[in-house]
Amino acid sequence: MIDLVAEQTPLGGLERWLHDPDVQEVMVNAGEHVWVDRGGRLQHVGRMRTTTLLAVIERLLAPTGRRLDRAQPMVDARLSDGSRLCALIPPVSPDGPMLSVRRFAPRAVPLSGFAGPPVVELLQQVVASRANIVVSGATSSGKTTLLGALGAHISIAERVVTLEDTAELRLAHPHVVRLETRDATPDGVPAIALQHLLRTALRLRPDRLVVGEIRGAEAVHLLHALNTGHDGSMATVHANSAADAVARLGSLVVQATPNWPMVAVHDEIARAIDVVVHLARPSPAAPPGGEGGGGGAGGVDNPPWGLFVSPGKLSPPSPPGGRGGGGGGGGGGGGGGPRALGRGREEEREDATA
């Protein structure tokens, strides 16, 4: 149990982990157990009383204007430091209240924090040539962090519009417009979804679009945008491998537009996506210092994320303005098709730190 003195602090004793630079996420499960994610490995660090947890959630939510009650038993919010909060209470969490705070990294991680010089140079060339990039991976694999690292190499002469469910991206770029979705409220204020923001973003004269995560109907609007002149854009998607990322995009499009023939969907994806970069979260069973290990600081020799590349799959990206039929090998429908810069299956791993 977290000691009684610590429980009297504003955050009930969670401060020590929320301020620890090596901790990526703090979780309090129903049943009063406190866990932290440190370098991709879960550690049980104590227990917290349910009454204390509810008070902590209330304090964290107060500045956000969000509420958590029986009418709205789950809430997502962005805290003042950029961290993401997710909290639930019964009935959606039948065993009791739960809290997860995914901490925002105040310092950007450069591309060199993901891979060695050959891969870094390759990714820099991909960004400079205005290839459309999808970053795939599991939850907490570092997709948003890599997106920020890629965005740091966008030319300062370009206007970038970012779109996210929860604004996390901090691009080191002088000309960025940030858009964020809004949930519907119990008093009737309508939601503003990602597909709505995409339509608005196209009216803001973007040179590049950067979409935090594709998970629904916005996949259709993004593909249309990428195939109508918005080269050099980037997005993330949850997937188990680079190949699965392409299949996932197709599935999202079909769910949103069931009358769209699959062959046409595949053609649209092949013409829209140039490169897929897949990130694999380190295995919890991996020993410290071994493959997939690493803490919050990481490094090339011991990266906190696994970056798996397959250089033979990559053709030179299309020149600026050349969408809809050019591009390198692979793919279908006459387009270049996505080139995989990462595959999540063990037997397909290449050494990204060579």
C-alpha positions as CSV (number, residue, x, y, z in Angstrom):
1,M,0.0,0.0,0.0
2,I,1.2,3.5,-0.8
3,D,2.1,5.0,2.6
4,L,-0.5,7.2,4.4
5,V,1.8,10.3,4.2
6,A,2.2,9.9,0.4
7,E,-1.6,9.5,0.0
8,Q,-2.1,12.9,1.5
9,T,-0.3,14.6,-1.4
10,P,-2.5,16.1,-4.2
11,L,-1.9,13.0,-6.5
12,G,-2.1,10.4,-3.8
13,G,1.6,9.4,-4.0
14,L,1.6,9.0,-7.8
15,E,3.9,12.0,-8.2
16,R,7.1,10.0,-7.9
17,W,6.2,8.0,-11.0
18,L,4.5,10.8,-13.0
19,H,7.7,12.9,-12.6
20,D,10.1,10.0,-13.3
21,P,11.6,10.5,-16.8
22,D,12.0,6.7,-17.2
23,V,8.3,6.0,-16.7
24,Q,6.1,6.1,-19.8
25,E,2.8,5.2,-18.2
26,V,1.2,5.0,-14.8
27,M,-1.8,2.7,-14.3
28,V,-4.0,2.1,-11.3
29,N,-6.2,-1.0,-11.8
30,A,-9.5,-1.8,-10.3
31,G,-8.5,-3.6,-7.1
32,E,-6.2,-0.8,-6.0
33,H,-3.0,-2.1,-7.7
34,V,-0.5,0.5,-9.1
35,W,1.6,-0.4,-12.1
36,V,4.1,1.6,-14.2
37,D,5.5,1.0,-17.6
38,R,9.3,1.6,-17.5
39,G,11.1,1.1,-20.8
40,G,8.4,-1.2,-22.1
41,R,8.3,-3.4,-19.0
42,L,5.5,-3.4,-16.4
43,Q,6.4,-3.1,-12.8
44,H,4.0,-3.4,-9.8
45,V,4.9,-0.5,-7.5
46,G,2.2,-0.6,-4.8
47,R,-1.5,-0.2,-4.0
48,M,-3.8,2.8,-3.7
49,R,-7.1,3.1,-1.8
50,T,-10.2,3.4,-4.0
51,T,-11.2,6.6,-2.2
52,T,-7.8,8.1,-2.9
53,L,-7.9,7.1,-6.5
54,L,-11.3,8.8,-7.1
55,A,-10.0,12.0,-5.5
56,V,-6.9,11.9,-7.7
57,I,-8.9,11.4,-10.8
58,E,-11.1,14.4,-9.8
59,R,-8.1,16.6,-9.3
60,L,-6.5,15.6,-12.6
61,L,-9.8,16.2,-14.5
62,A,-10.6,19.6,-12.9
63,P,-8.5,21.8,-15.2
64,T,-9.7,19.9,-18.3
65,G,-13.4,20.6,-17.9
66,R,-14.2,16.9,-18.3
67,R,-16.2,15.0,-15.8
68,L,-16.5,11.4,-14.6
69,D,-19.8,10.2,-13.2
70,R,-22.5,7.6,-13.7
71,A,-23.9,9.5,-16.7
72,Q,-20.4,9.6,-18.2
73,P,-18.4,6.6,-16.7
74,M,-15.4,6.9,-18.9
75,V,-13.3,9.8,-19.9
76,D,-10.2,10.6,-22.0
77,A,-8.4,13.9,-21.5
78,R,-5.2,15.7,-22.3
79,L,-3.5,17.1,-19.2
80,S,-1.6,20.5,-19.1
81,D,1.8,18.8,-19.6
82,G,0.5,16.9,-22.7
83,S,0.0,13.6,-20.9
84,R,-3.0,11.5,-21.8
85,L,-5.5,10.4,-19.1
86,C,-8.0,7.7,-19.4
87,A,-10.3,6.9,-16.4
88,L,-13.2,4.6,-15.9
89,I,-15.7,3.8,-13.2
90,P,-18.6,1.3,-12.9
91,P,-20.6,0.2,-14.7
92,V,-18.1,0.1,-17.6
93,S,-15.4,-1.0,-15.1
94,P,-17.3,-3.4,-13.0
95,D,-14.5,-4.1,-10.5
96,G,-14.0,-0.5,-9.6
97,P,-12.4,2.7,-10.8
98,M,-9.3,2.6,-13.1
99,L,-6.8,5.2,-14.2
100,S,-4.1,5.3,-16.8
101,V,-1.9,8.3,-17.5
102,R,0.4,8.0,-20.5
103,R,3.1,10.6,-19.9
104,F,4.1,13.1,-22.6
105,A,7.8,13.1,-23.3
106,P,8.9,16.8,-23.0
107,R,12.0,16.2,-25.1
108,A,11.7,15.1,-28.7
109,V,13.4,11.8,-29.6
110,P,15.5,12.2,-32.8
111,L,15.5,9.6,-35.5
112,S,18.9,8.5,-34.2
113,G,17.1,7.3,-31.1
114,F,15.3,4.7,-33.2
115,A,18.0,3.3,-35.5
116,G,21.6,3.6,-36.7
117,P,22.9,6.0,-39.4
118,P,21.9,3.9,-42.5
119,V,18.3,3.8,-41.5
120,V,18.2,7.4,-40.3
121,E,19.6,8.5,-43.7
122,L,17.0,6.5,-45.5
123,L,14.2,7.9,-43.5
124,Q,15.5,11.5,-44.0
125,Q,15.5,10.9,-47.7
126,V,11.9,9.5,-47.6
127,V,10.7,12.7,-45.8
128,A,12.7,15.0,-48.1
129,S,11.3,13.3,-51.2
130,R,7.7,13.9,-50.0
131,A,6.7,10.2,-49.9
132,N,3.5,9.4,-48.0
133,I,4.3,7.5,-44.9
134,V,2.3,5.2,-42.6
135,V,3.8,4.4,-39.2
136,S,2.4,1.2,-37.7
137,G,2.7,-0.6,-34.4
138,A,1.0,-1.7,-31.3
139,T,-0.2,0.6,-28.5
140,S,2.8,2.3,-26.7
141,S,5.2,1.2,-29.4
142,G,6.3,4.7,-30.1
143,K,4.3,5.6,-33.2
144,T,3.6,9.2,-32.2
145,T,7.2,9.7,-31.1
146,L,8.5,8.5,-34.4
147,L,6.0,10.7,-36.2
148,G,7.4,13.6,-34.4
149,A,11.0,12.6,-35.3
150,L,10.1,12.3,-38.9
151,G,8.3,15.6,-38.9
152,A,11.4,17.4,-37.6
153,H,12.9,16.8,-41.1
154,I,10.1,18.5,-43.0
155,S,11.3,21.6,-44.8
156,I,10.7,24.9,-42.9
157,A,9.2,26.3,-46.1
158,E,6.2,24.0,-45.8
159,R,3.0,24.4,-43.9
160,V,2.1,21.4,-41.8
161,V,-1.4,20.7,-40.4
162,T,-1.6,18.0,-37.7
163,L,-4.8,16.2,-36.7
164,E,-5.2,14.1,-33.6
165,D,-7.9,12.7,-31.3
166,T,-5.7,13.9,-28.4
167,A,-3.1,16.5,-29.3
168,E,0.3,14.9,-28.5
169,L,2.5,15.8,-31.4
170,R,5.1,18.5,-30.8
171,L,6.8,19.0,-34.2
172,A,10.0,20.9,-34.2
173,H,8.8,23.0,-37.1
174,P,8.1,26.7,-37.3
175,H,4.8,26.5,-39.3
176,V,2.5,24.0,-37.7
177,V,-1.3,24.2,-37.3
178,R,-2.7,21.8,-34.7
179,L,-6.3,20.4,-34.8
180,E,-7.9,18.2,-32.2
181,T,-11.2,16.3,-32.1
182,R,-13.9,16.9,-29.6
183,D,-16.2,14.4,-27.9
184,A,-19.9,14.9,-27.7
185,T,-21.1,16.2,-24.3
186,P,-24.0,15.0,-22.2
187,D,-25.7,18.4,-22.6
188,G,-25.9,18.0,-26.4
189,V,-22.8,19.6,-27.8
190,P,-22.0,17.5,-30.9
191,A,-18.7,15.7,-31.5
192,I,-16.1,16.8,-34.0
193,A,-14.6,13.7,-35.4
194,L,-11.3,13.2,-37.3
195,Q,-13.0,13.0,-40.7
196,H,-14.5,16.4,-40.0
197,L,-11.2,17.8,-39.2
198,L,-9.7,16.3,-42.3
199,R,-12.2,18.2,-44.5
200,T,-11.4,21.4,-42.6
201,A,-7.7,20.8,-42.9
202,L,-7.8,20.7,-46.7
203,R,-9.1,24.3,-46.6
204,L,-6.1,25.5,-44.5
205,R,-3.6,25.2,-47.4
206,P,-1.6,22.4,-46.0
207,D,1.7,21.4,-47.7
208,R,1.6,18.2,-45.6
209,L,-1.0,16.5,-43.4
210,V,0.1,14.6,-40.3
211,V,-2.6,12.4,-38.8
212,G,-2.1,11.1,-35.3
213,E,-4.0,7.8,-35.8
214,I,-6.3,6.3,-38.4
215,R,-9.0,4.2,-36.8
216,G,-12.3,4.8,-38.6
217,A,-14.0,6.6,-41.5
218,E,-11.2,9.2,-41.7
219,A,-9.2,6.5,-43.6
220,V,-11.4,7.2,-46.7
221,H,-10.9,11.0,-46.5
222,L,-7.2,10.6,-46.0
223,L,-6.7,8.3,-49.0
224,H,-8.6,10.8,-51.1
225,A,-6.4,13.6,-49.9
226,L,-3.2,11.7,-50.5
227,N,-4.3,11.0,-54.1
228,T,-5.3,14.6,-54.8
229,G,-2.0,16.3,-54.4
230,H,-1.2,16.2,-50.7
231,D,2.2,14.5,-51.0
232,G,4.5,14.1,-48.1
233,S,1.8,13.3,-45.6
234,M,2.1,11.0,-42.6
235,A,-0.2,9.0,-40.4
236,T,-0.2,6.1,-37.8
237,V,-2.3,3.0,-37.6
238,H,-2.5,0.1,-35.1
239,A,-1.1,-3.1,-36.7
240,N,1.1,-6.1,-36.1
241,S,3.3,-5.7,-39.1
242,A,3.8,-3.4,-42.1
243,A,1.8,-5.7,-44.3
244,D,-1.0,-5.8,-41.7
245,A,-1.0,-2.0,-41.7
246,V,-2.0,-1.9,-45.4
247,A,-4.7,-4.6,-44.8
248,R,-5.9,-2.6,-41.8
249,L,-6.3,0.6,-43.9
250,G,-8.3,-1.4,-46.4
251,S,-10.5,-2.9,-43.7
252,L,-11.3,0.6,-42.3
253,V,-12.1,1.9,-45.8
254,V,-14.5,-1.0,-46.5
255,Q,-16.2,-0.6,-43.1
256,A,-16.9,3.1,-43.9
257,T,-17.8,2.5,-47.5
258,P,-19.1,-1.1,-47.9
259,N,-20.2,-0.5,-51.5
260,W,-16.6,0.4,-52.6
261,P,-15.2,-2.7,-54.4
262,M,-12.1,-4.1,-52.7
263,V,-10.1,-4.0,-55.9
264,A,-10.7,-0.2,-56.0
265,V,-9.8,0.1,-52.4
266,H,-6.5,-1.7,-53.0
267,D,-5.8,0.5,-56.0
268,E,-6.4,3.6,-53.9
269,I,-4.1,2.5,-51.1
270,A,-1.4,1.4,-53.6
271,R,-1.4,4.9,-55.2
272,A,-1.7,6.8,-51.9
273,I,0.9,5.1,-49.6
274,D,4.5,5.0,-50.4
275,V,6.3,3.7,-47.3
276,V,5.2,1.8,-44.2
277,V,7.4,1.9,-41.1
278,H,6.6,-0.7,-38.5
279,L,7.6,-0.4,-34.8
280,A,7.5,-3.4,-32.6
281,R,7.1,-2.9,-28.8
282,P,10.0,-4.6,-26.9
283,S,9.1,-8.0,-25.5
284,P,8.4,-8.0,-21.7
285,A,10.5,-11.1,-21.5
286,A,13.5,-9.6,-23.2
287,P,16.5,-9.3,-20.8
288,P,17.9,-5.9,-20.1
289,G,20.4,-5.0,-22.8
290,G,19.1,-7.7,-25.1
291,E,17.0,-7.3,-28.3
292,G,14.0,-5.1,-27.8
293,G,15.3,-3.9,-24.4
294,G,16.0,-0.4,-23.3
295,G,14.6,2.1,-21.0
296,G,13.1,5.5,-21.5
297,A,16.4,7.0,-22.8
298,G,17.1,4.2,-25.2
299,G,19.8,4.7,-27.7
300,V,21.0,3.2,-31.0
301,D,22.7,0.2,-29.3
302,N,19.7,-0.5,-27.1
303,P,16.7,1.2,-28.6
304,P,13.4,1.5,-26.6
305,W,11.5,0.5,-29.7
306,G,12.3,-2.2,-32.3
307,L,12.6,-0.7,-35.8
308,F,12.6,-3.5,-38.4
309,V,13.6,-2.6,-41.9
310,S,13.6,-4.5,-45.2
311,P,15.7,-2.3,-47.5
312,G,15.2,-4.5,-50.5
313,K,11.5,-3.6,-50.5
314,L,12.3,0.1,-50.8
315,S,12.4,1.8,-54.2
316,P,13.3,5.5,-54.6
317,P,10.3,7.6,-53.6
318,S,8.3,9.5,-56.2
319,P,9.4,13.0,-57.0
320,P,7.3,15.9,-55.6
321,G,3.9,16.2,-57.2
322,G,4.1,12.8,-58.8
323,R,1.1,10.9,-57.3
324,G,-1.2,8.4,-59.0
325,G,0.8,6.1,-61.1
326,G,4.5,6.7,-60.7
327,G,6.7,5.5,-57.9
328,G,8.7,2.4,-57.3
329,G,8.1,-1.3,-57.3
330,G,5.5,-3.4,-55.6
331,G,1.8,-2.6,-55.1
332,G,-1.0,-2.9,-57.5
333,G,-3.4,-0.9,-59.6
334,G,-0.6,0.7,-61.6
335,G,0.7,2.7,-58.6
336,G,3.9,2.4,-56.8
337,G,2.4,0.7,-53.8
338,P,3.6,0.9,-50.2
339,R,7.2,-0.1,-49.6
340,A,7.7,-1.8,-46.2
341,L,10.3,-0.3,-43.9
342,G,9.5,-2.7,-41.2
343,R,7.9,-6.1,-40.6
344,G,6.8,-7.4,-37.2
345,R,7.4,-11.1,-37.7
346,E,10.4,-12.6,-36.0
347,E,11.8,-14.4,-39.0
348,E,11.7,-11.2,-41.2
349,R,13.7,-8.9,-38.9
350,E,16.5,-7.0,-40.3
351,D,19.1,-5.3,-38.1
352,A,18.1,-1.6,-37.9
353,T,21.1,-0.6,-35.9
354,A,23.8,-1.9,-38.2
